[in-house]
Amino acid sequence: MSGFKIYKTRMFNITIRGHLRLQYAGSIVRDMRSVFGGPMPIKDEIPRWQQNLMEDALGASRVVELTGPRQSGKTTLVKNLVTDKVEYRTLDDPSLKVSAETDPLGFLSHSGQTLIIDEVQRVPTLITAIKKVVDENRQPGQFLITGSARIKDLPKVQESLAGRTTSIRLRTLAAGEVVLKVPDLLMRILNGEAFSDSNGGQSKETLVGKLFRGGFPEAAGKPEDRHRRRWHRNYISALLEHDLKDIDRVRDHKAMNDLIQAMAAWSGQLVNYARIGEKLAVSRPTLRSYLNVLELMFLIETLPPWTKTDYQRVGRMEKVYMCDCGLMASILDWRLDEVLLNSDRVGKIVETFVFNELSAYVDASDGDFSLSHYRDREQREIDFLVERYDGAIIGIEVKAGAVSRSDFKHLKWFQQNLVGDRQFVGVVLYRGSGAALPFGEGLWALPLSAFWSR
């Protein structure tokens, strides 16, 4: 086992190998880690929580699909798998793209164990050819395909790889990944272990300053806000100018840019097509089509309502979030000193951060957990509900400042009226002093630093 380092959790082991480590320039990694604190055991390397899932899937599925936003680390991660038995080809290369379009089956021919095809959404017809190949040969691990869009939902994809593929989502960096934290926070909350940790308190300026960086590795590693804003603006421009044509025939780039601005401002709210459409003066069918494109490109994500109850007054509207809190701040052209004076903006960036962190933990659980929200017609709402496969539920409210008893009102009502005999833990995430505080049976206040403390 020389060269291996294994972090054990109740959910799974994270095995960090030389060919699976995600590496960035040393200065970027050191700057990112200095933000979240603590000495790091491995220099200039950030292992991703999806590493084990990807390796395991290659041994079980004919096709493994790794999707996520551009610049989130997909290419770096899969290129570290390349050996004499694993070949890498990217469709960002014009010659390879033409070859794939002209002779899909010939392009897929390879002599090794696995062929990695990067940015497969650029040639959607390859999916049909991949289906043909793996239907004739059922050996696992034949193809690892990556996409900066949700491949199965692309309009140009005519065939389904259902039953032949394992899909893995790679998000922008979670705070816990930066500090090499094992993704076991949800399990620790249900086991009561997370509440014995002692975490350092955070000033509002320190906390929001962290969140302005977001999770895109290159942007987060830049030392100054103005450099990050420029990077984020260029990122959106590149998506609109180059990537959009691979996904759908959206000709009105100005309307799409306006929609991105609107959805950044809408992050954390219920999806209301009428109100969003009024602000942009577009028809509802066009709005739905454009929002679908933003989801396909991993710019926004909808959060479903929790409806597993006979209670008739439960709400059924989705919420929407930007998929990176730093990108959201840059799109809205926020400045740190101004945001610190605006409690609504602080609340929005903190809640968007929590959504993305929880989503990363849920993804890393490989199906053990799911994420939703709760709202009913009596205006009771809970920001996030995390449900385990056995029905255990964590209710999470987000508080950007100090915590009080009234912050637990809806969690307590949910616990008393809708949980039944299932395990329930209610948590208010707060900035606070750094201590986990009890607020009744199964109710806790937990500092936001639980996401990155080690």
Backbone torsions as a table, in degrees:
resi	resn	phi	psi	omega
1	MET	NA	18.3	179.5
2	SER	-59.5	136.1	179.4
3	GLY	88.0	-0.7	-179.8
4	PHE	-105.6	144.7	170.8
5	LYS	-131.8	123.3	-174.1
6	ILE	-116.0	126.8	174.5
7	TYR	-102.6	119.6	-175.4
8	LYS	-96.9	137.1	173.6
9	THR	-135.8	174.9	176.2
10	ARG	-71.4	-22.8	-175.9
11	MET	-87.2	-47.4	-177.8
12	PHE	-169.3	172.7	174.8
13	ASN	-98.9	143.5	171.7
14	ILE	-103.6	112.6	-179.4
15	THR	-101.5	119.4	-177.6
16	ILE	-102.6	111.8	179.9
17	ARG	-116.1	161.6	179.6
18	GLY	-57.3	-39.4	-176.0
19	HIS	-84.6	-0.1	178.9
20	LEU	-117.4	-0.9	-178.5
21	ARG	-75.0	141.7	176.6
22	LEU	-96.3	118.6	-172.6
23	GLN	-113.7	143.8	174.3
24	TYR	-132.8	169.3	176.3
25	ALA	-55.9	138.1	-173.5
26	GLY	-54.8	-39.6	-178.0
27	SER	-65.3	-35.4	178.5
28	ILE	-65.3	-48.3	-177.9
29	VAL	-63.2	-44.9	-178.2
30	ARG	-63.9	-38.3	-179.9
31	ASP	-68.3	-41.0	178.5
32	MET	-63.5	-43.1	-177.5
33	ARG	-70.3	-29.7	178.7
34	SER	-65.5	-27.1	179.4
35	VAL	-67.5	-41.6	-176.4
36	PHE	-95.4	-7.2	169.3
37	GLY	84.3	157.3	173.5
38	GLY	93.2	140.7	176.2
39	PRO	-69.7	143.3	-176.6
40	MET	-103.5	136.4	-177.7
41	PRO	-73.8	-20.5	179.2
42	ILE	-124.6	121.1	-174.6
43	LYS	-77.3	138.2	169.6
44	ASP	57.8	28.4	178.8
45	GLU	-137.2	138.8	176.2
46	ILE	-126.6	98.4	175.2
47	PRO	-67.2	143.0	179.5
48	ARG	-96.6	147.7	-178.9
49	TRP	-66.1	-21.5	-179.3
50	GLN	-83.0	-2.0	-177.0
51	GLN	-54.7	-53.4	-177.5
52	ASN	-63.8	-39.5	-179.9
53	LEU	-61.7	-41.6	-178.6
54	MET	-67.1	-44.6	-179.7
55	GLU	-64.2	-42.8	179.6
56	ASP	-63.8	-41.7	-178.4
57	ALA	-65.2	-35.4	179.4
58	LEU	-63.5	-24.8	178.3
59	GLY	-87.2	-4.8	-174.3
60	ALA	-126.4	-25.8	-175.4
61	SER	-115.3	146.4	178.2
62	ARG	-66.5	-35.0	-179.9
63	VAL	-130.6	134.6	173.0
64	VAL	-116.3	130.8	-175.8
65	GLU	-114.8	116.8	178.8
66	LEU	-110.5	111.9	-177.4
67	THR	-122.7	156.9	179.1
68	GLY	166.5	171.7	-177.2
69	PRO	-63.0	153.9	172.8
70	ARG	-57.4	147.4	176.8
71	GLN	68.5	19.0	177.7
72	SER	-93.5	-8.6	176.1
73	GLY	115.2	9.1	-177.6
74	LYS	-61.8	-50.7	-176.6
75	THR	-62.4	-44.6	179.3
76	THR	-59.6	-41.3	-178.0
77	LEU	-66.7	-48.1	-175.8
78	VAL	-74.6	-30.5	179.9
79	LYS	-67.0	-24.6	176.7
80	ASN	-74.6	-5.4	174.5
81	LEU	-87.6	-13.5	-172.2
82	VAL	-64.5	126.9	174.4
83	THR	-138.3	-170.2	176.8
84	ASP	-69.0	-11.7	178.4
85	LYS	-107.4	-2.7	-178.6
86	VAL	-127.5	119.5	-176.9
87	GLU	-106.1	145.1	-177.6
88	TYR	-118.9	131.1	174.1
89	ARG	-137.0	135.6	-179.8
90	THR	-115.3	134.9	178.7
91	LEU	-83.6	3.7	167.2
92	ASP	-74.9	-15.8	175.4
93	ASP	-80.3	119.1	-175.4
94	PRO	-57.2	-39.7	-178.5
95	SER	-66.7	-43.7	178.7
96	LEU	-66.2	-35.5	178.8
97	LYS	-63.4	-45.2	178.7
98	VAL	-63.2	-41.4	178.4
99	SER	-60.8	-43.7	-179.6
100	ALA	-65.3	-36.1	179.2
101	GLU	-72.0	-37.4	-175.0
102	THR	-78.2	-43.9	-175.7
103	ASP	-138.1	76.6	-175.1
104	PRO	-56.6	-45.3	-178.1
105	LEU	-67.5	-38.3	176.3
106	GLY	-64.9	-38.6	178.8
107	PHE	-62.4	-35.3	-176.3
108	LEU	-78.6	-11.5	-179.4
109	SER	-66.5	130.3	178.3
110	HIS	-153.3	152.6	-175.8
111	SER	-96.0	-10.5	-176.4
112	GLY	-87.3	-168.1	180.0
113	GLN	-80.1	-39.5	-175.7
114	THR	-137.2	138.5	171.6
115	LEU	-110.3	122.0	175.6
116	ILE	-92.8	125.9	176.7
117	ILE	-117.8	111.3	-176.0
118	ASP	-90.9	136.8	178.8
119	GLU	60.6	52.7	-175.4
120	VAL	-65.8	-19.8	-179.8
121	GLN	-64.1	-14.4	-180.0
122	ARG	-72.8	-22.1	175.7
123	VAL	-133.0	79.4	-174.8
124	PRO	-59.5	-26.5	-179.1
125	THR	-64.8	-16.1	177.3
126	LEU	-62.8	-27.8	-178.3
127	ILE	-61.1	-41.8	178.1
128	THR	-62.0	-42.6	-180.0
129	ALA	-67.0	-40.1	177.9
130	ILE	-61.5	-42.9	178.7
131	LYS	-58.0	-43.3	179.8
132	LYS	-63.0	-44.6	-177.5
133	VAL	-63.9	-47.9	-174.6
134	VAL	-77.6	-17.6	173.1
135	ASP	-74.4	-28.5	178.1
136	GLU	-84.4	-25.1	-179.5
137	ASN	-134.7	112.0	-172.5
138	ARG	-91.8	15.0	179.6
139	GLN	-64.7	134.3	179.4
140	PRO	-72.8	156.8	173.4
141	GLY	76.7	21.7	-177.9
142	GLN	-72.4	-39.3	-175.9
143	PHE	-135.0	136.6	168.6
144	LEU	-118.8	110.2	-177.0
145	ILE	-111.2	141.6	177.2
146	THR	-118.5	153.2	178.4
147	GLY	-150.8	141.8	174.8
148	SER	-92.4	20.2	174.1
149	ALA	-150.2	157.8	177.9
150	ARG	-69.0	103.9	-167.5
151	ILE	-61.0	-46.6	-173.7
152	LYS	-65.6	-20.1	-177.1
153	ASP	-100.9	2.9	179.9
154	LEU	-67.0	136.4	-178.4
155	PRO	-58.5	-30.5	-175.6
156	LYS	-85.3	-5.7	179.0
157	VAL	-84.5	116.7	-173.7
158	GLN	-95.7	-19.0	-176.5
159	GLU	-118.0	156.4	177.4
160	SER	-109.0	141.1	174.6
161	LEU	-98.6	19.1	-179.3
162	ALA	-55.3	134.2	-179.5
163	GLY	84.1	-7.3	-178.8
164	ARG	-116.1	-9.5	-169.8
165	THR	-132.2	152.9	167.6
166	THR	-112.6	126.5	-178.7
167	SER	-100.2	132.2	179.6
168	ILE	-127.7	132.3	-179.4
169	ARG	-99.3	127.8	173.2
170	LEU	-109.0	117.6	179.4
171	ARG	-94.8	176.7	169.6
172	THR	-64.3	165.0	-172.5
173	LEU	-59.2	129.4	170.3
174	ALA	-79.7	152.6	179.3
175	ALA	-58.8	-37.9	179.7
176	GLY	-65.5	-32.7	177.8
177	GLU	-65.4	-38.8	-177.9
178	VAL	-60.4	-37.1	-177.3
179	VAL	-100.6	16.8	178.1
180	LEU	61.0	34.1	179.2
181	LYS	-79.3	136.1	175.2
182	VAL	-71.1	136.5	-175.8
183	PRO	-79.9	63.7	-177.0
184	ASP	-117.9	16.2	-174.8
185	LEU	-60.6	-42.5	-178.1
186	LEU	-63.4	-42.9	177.5
187	MET	-65.6	-38.0	180.0
188	ARG	-66.9	-33.7	176.6
189	ILE	-65.7	-46.5	-179.4
190	LEU	-66.5	-31.1	178.7
191	ASN	-84.7	-4.0	-179.7
192	GLY	78.1	9.7	-176.1
193	GLU	-84.4	-27.9	-175.6
194	ALA	-67.5	-19.9	-172.9
195	PHE	-87.1	-3.7	176.2
196	SER	-95.4	-5.5	-179.7
197	ASP	-72.7	150.5	174.8
198	SER	-114.8	113.7	-176.8
199	ASN	-114.2	144.4	179.2
200	GLY	-67.0	143.1	178.3
201	GLY	-70.2	164.3	-177.3
202	GLN	-129.4	131.4	168.4
203	SER	-72.8	158.7	179.6
204	LYS	-61.1	-41.4	-179.4
205	GLU	-63.5	-41.4	179.3
206	THR	-65.2	-45.2	-178.3
207	LEU	-62.7	-52.6	-176.8
208	VAL	-65.8	-34.1	176.3
209	GLY	-60.2	-38.5	175.5
210	LYS	-61.2	-45.5	-172.6
211	LEU	-71.4	-27.1	176.7
212	PHE	-60.9	-24.9	-178.2
213	ARG	-72.9	-33.1	-176.6
214	GLY	69.2	-162.5	-173.4
215	GLY	-121.7	0.9	173.3
216	PHE	-67.6	121.6	-170.8
217	PRO	-52.9	-47.8	-176.2
218	GLU	-68.4	-42.6	179.9
219	ALA	-67.9	-44.0	-177.4
220	ALA	-64.0	-27.9	-178.8
221	GLY	-82.3	-4.7	179.5
222	LYS	-79.0	135.1	-171.7
223	PRO	-75.9	-20.2	-174.6
224	GLU	-119.1	144.5	-178.5
225	ASP	-59.2	-40.6	-176.2
226	ARG	-64.4	-33.3	177.3
227	HIS	-70.1	-37.1	177.8
228	ARG	-68.7	-40.8	178.4
229	ARG	-60.7	-43.0	179.4
230	ARG	-62.6	-42.5	179.8
231	TRP	-62.5	-45.1	-178.9
232	HIS	-64.7	-40.9	178.5
233	ARG	-63.5	-42.9	178.0
234	ASN	-64.4	-33.6	178.7
235	TYR	-62.1	-48.0	179.1
236	ILE	-63.7	-42.4	179.5
237	SER	-60.1	-43.0	-179.9
238	ALA	-64.4	-40.1	177.7
239	LEU	-60.9	-44.4	-177.2
240	LEU	-70.6	-37.0	-174.8
241	GLU	-83.0	-30.8	-172.2
242	HIS	-118.7	-47.5	-172.3
243	ASP	-78.6	-28.1	-173.8
244	LEU	-60.3	-36.6	-176.9
245	LYS	-68.6	-20.5	177.0
246	ASP	-79.9	-12.1	-172.8
247	ILE	-108.4	-47.7	-177.4
248	ASP	-160.0	165.5	-178.7
249	ARG	-88.8	69.3	177.2
250	VAL	-94.2	110.0	-175.3
251	ARG	-92.3	-27.4	-176.1
252	ASP	-89.9	85.7	-177.8
253	HIS	-68.0	-30.6	178.7
254	LYS	-65.3	-43.4	178.5
255	ALA	-63.5	-37.9	178.5
256	MET	-67.3	-40.4	177.9
257	ASN	-64.5	-40.4	176.8
258	ASP	-62.5	-37.6	179.4
259	LEU	-67.5	-38.3	177.2
260	ILE	-61.4	-43.0	176.7
261	GLN	-60.3	-44.6	-178.0
262	ALA	-64.7	-40.6	-177.5
263	MET	-73.4	-29.1	173.2
264	ALA	-63.2	-42.0	177.6
265	ALA	-70.0	-23.9	-176.6
266	TRP	-88.5	-7.0	-173.6
267	SER	-53.9	129.0	-180.0
268	GLY	93.3	-0.1	-178.6
269	GLN	-107.4	164.8	174.6
270	LEU	-68.3	142.0	178.7
271	VAL	-72.5	117.7	178.9
272	ASN	-127.3	97.8	-173.5
273	TYR	-62.2	-36.3	-178.4
274	ALA	-64.1	-48.0	-177.5
275	ARG	-68.4	-39.9	178.6
276	ILE	-65.9	-42.5	-179.9
277	GLY	-63.3	-36.2	178.3
278	GLU	-62.0	-40.8	-178.5
279	LYS	-66.7	-28.8	-174.2
280	LEU	-106.8	-8.2	-179.9
281	ALA	57.2	46.8	174.9
282	VAL	-125.0	155.3	-179.3
283	SER	-70.7	158.4	179.9
284	ARG	-61.8	-43.3	177.3
285	PRO	-59.9	-41.6	178.1
286	THR	-65.2	-42.4	179.6
287	LEU	-60.6	-46.9	179.6
288	ARG	-60.9	-41.1	179.4
289	SER	-63.6	-44.3	-178.9
290	TYR	-68.8	-38.8	177.5
291	LEU	-64.2	-37.0	177.0
292	ASN	-62.2	-38.8	177.4
293	VAL	-63.7	-42.3	178.7
294	LEU	-62.8	-36.5	175.5
295	GLU	-68.0	-40.9	179.2
296	LEU	-60.5	-33.4	-179.0
297	MET	-89.2	4.0	178.5
298	PHE	63.4	34.7	174.1
299	LEU	-91.3	-34.8	175.9
300	ILE	-129.3	163.1	176.8
301	GLU	-146.5	137.3	178.1
302	THR	-94.0	146.7	179.9
303	LEU	-113.4	119.0	-175.8
304	PRO	-72.7	157.1	175.7
305	PRO	-79.2	153.1	173.7
306	TRP	-85.8	119.8	-175.0
307	THR	-128.9	18.7	-176.3
308	LYS	-83.2	64.1	-177.1
309	THR	-156.9	156.7	174.1
310	ASP	-87.5	-4.3	-179.6
311	TYR	-61.4	121.2	-169.7
312	GLN	-75.7	-16.8	-173.4
313	ARG	-100.2	15.0	179.9
314	VAL	-72.0	141.0	179.4
315	GLY	-79.5	156.8	-177.1
316	ARG	-130.0	20.5	178.9
317	MET	-92.0	143.3	176.3
318	GLU	-79.5	156.8	167.9
319	LYS	-104.9	161.9	179.8
320	VAL	-129.5	143.3	179.3
321	TYR	-135.3	146.9	166.5
322	MET	-70.2	147.3	-174.5
323	CYS	-86.7	8.2	172.8
324	ASP	-160.8	125.6	-175.2
325	CYS	-71.3	-31.5	177.3
326	GLY	-68.4	-42.1	176.6
327	LEU	-61.7	-41.5	178.4
328	MET	-58.8	-46.3	-178.8
329	ALA	-62.1	-39.1	-179.3
330	SER	-71.2	-40.6	178.5
331	ILE	-59.8	-38.8	179.8
332	LEU	-83.4	-0.3	178.3
333	ASP	56.9	40.3	178.4
334	TRP	-74.8	147.5	172.9
335	ARG	-116.2	138.7	-172.5
336	LEU	-56.7	-46.1	-175.9
337	ASP	-63.9	-33.1	178.9
338	GLU	-75.1	-40.3	-178.9
339	VAL	-64.1	-36.9	-178.5
340	LEU	-61.6	-21.7	179.6
341	LEU	-94.7	1.7	-175.8
342	ASN	-123.7	104.7	-174.4
343	SER	-64.9	-32.8	178.9
344	ASP	-64.1	-41.3	-179.8
345	ARG	-69.8	-39.0	175.9
346	VAL	-60.8	-45.1	179.1
347	GLY	-61.6	-39.3	-178.6
348	LYS	-65.9	-45.6	-177.4
349	ILE	-71.0	-34.3	178.0
350	VAL	-67.3	-44.7	-179.6
351	GLU	-65.5	-38.6	177.9
352	THR	-65.4	-39.5	175.4
353	PHE	-60.8	-46.7	-178.3
354	VAL	-63.1	-41.2	177.7
355	PHE	-56.6	-47.6	-177.5
356	ASN	-69.2	-35.0	176.5
357	GLU	-66.4	-47.7	179.3
358	LEU	-61.7	-39.8	179.0
359	SER	-61.6	-38.5	178.0
360	ALA	-65.2	-40.6	177.3
361	TYR	-65.0	-41.8	179.5
362	VAL	-63.4	-43.8	177.6
363	ASP	-59.4	-43.3	-176.9
364	ALA	-68.3	-17.8	-178.7
365	SER	-78.5	-8.0	177.1
366	ASP	57.3	46.0	174.9
367	GLY	95.1	-4.2	179.8
368	ASP	-72.1	-27.3	-177.4
369	PHE	-127.1	154.0	172.1
370	SER	-132.7	159.3	-173.7
371	LEU	-124.9	136.0	177.4
372	SER	-152.2	-174.0	174.9
373	HIS	-134.6	167.1	179.8
374	TYR	-127.6	134.9	172.1
375	ARG	-155.0	141.6	176.8
376	ASP	-130.0	178.0	-174.6
377	ARG	-73.9	-8.5	175.1
378	GLU	-91.3	12.3	178.8
379	GLN	66.5	18.8	170.4
380	ARG	-81.6	133.8	179.5
381	GLU	-147.0	148.2	175.2
382	ILE	-127.6	127.2	-172.4
383	ASP	-56.0	-47.3	-176.1
384	PHE	-142.6	139.3	169.5
385	LEU	-120.3	122.2	176.1
386	VAL	-106.3	119.0	-176.3
387	GLU	-114.8	129.7	177.2
388	ARG	-84.7	161.7	-177.2
389	TYR	-56.3	-27.6	-178.3
390	ASP	-90.8	7.3	177.3
391	GLY	96.8	-10.2	176.6
392	ALA	-61.8	141.4	-173.5
393	ILE	-128.4	137.5	168.4
394	ILE	-110.9	119.0	173.8
395	GLY	-95.8	131.5	-173.5
396	ILE	-128.3	122.5	170.7
397	GLU	-108.4	144.4	-176.5
398	VAL	-110.2	127.5	-179.4
399	LYS	-129.6	117.8	-175.9
400	ALA	-76.2	-12.4	-179.5
401	GLY	-121.1	-140.3	179.4
402	ALA	-75.3	166.9	-175.6
403	VAL	-114.9	148.0	178.6
404	SER	-139.1	171.2	-178.6
405	ARG	-61.0	-34.9	-177.7
406	SER	-64.6	-21.8	179.4
407	ASP	-68.3	-15.4	-178.7
408	PHE	-98.5	3.2	-172.7
409	LYS	-57.0	-49.6	-176.7
410	HIS	-75.6	-33.3	175.2
411	LEU	-62.5	-42.6	-179.6
412	LYS	-66.6	-41.1	178.1
413	TRP	-61.7	-44.6	179.3
414	PHE	-61.3	-43.1	179.6
415	GLN	-60.8	-40.5	-174.5
416	GLN	-83.6	-22.4	-171.1
417	ASN	-116.3	-25.8	-172.6
418	LEU	-121.3	-13.8	-173.6
419	VAL	-78.3	-37.6	-176.6
420	GLY	68.6	-133.4	-177.4
421	ASP	-94.7	11.4	178.3
422	ARG	-79.4	154.6	174.4
423	GLN	-68.7	136.5	178.8
424	PHE	-139.7	133.1	172.2
425	VAL	-126.9	124.1	177.3
426	GLY	-100.6	129.8	-175.8
427	VAL	-129.0	132.4	167.2
428	VAL	-106.5	115.8	176.1
429	LEU	-83.5	127.5	-174.3
430	TYR	-140.3	163.6	178.6
431	ARG	-74.3	-62.7	166.6
432	GLY	47.9	-159.5	-171.1
433	SER	-89.3	-9.5	-179.7
434	GLY	103.2	-4.9	-179.6
435	ALA	-100.1	146.7	171.4
436	ALA	-82.3	128.5	-171.9
437	LEU	-121.2	132.4	177.1
438	PRO	-79.1	142.2	177.8
439	PHE	-132.5	32.0	-177.7
440	GLY	122.1	174.3	-177.2
441	GLU	-63.0	119.2	178.5
442	GLY	74.0	12.9	-178.7
443	LEU	-122.9	127.0	-174.9
444	TRP	-139.3	148.1	166.8
445	ALA	-101.6	128.6	-174.9
446	LEU	-127.6	131.0	-179.1
447	PRO	-66.1	146.3	178.2
448	LEU	-58.9	-25.2	-178.9
449	SER	-66.2	-7.9	175.3
450	ALA	-59.9	-23.3	179.6
451	PHE	-71.2	-25.2	-177.6
452	TRP	-128.1	-2.4	176.8
453	SER	-73.8	151.6	-175.6
454	ARG	-121.6	NA	NA
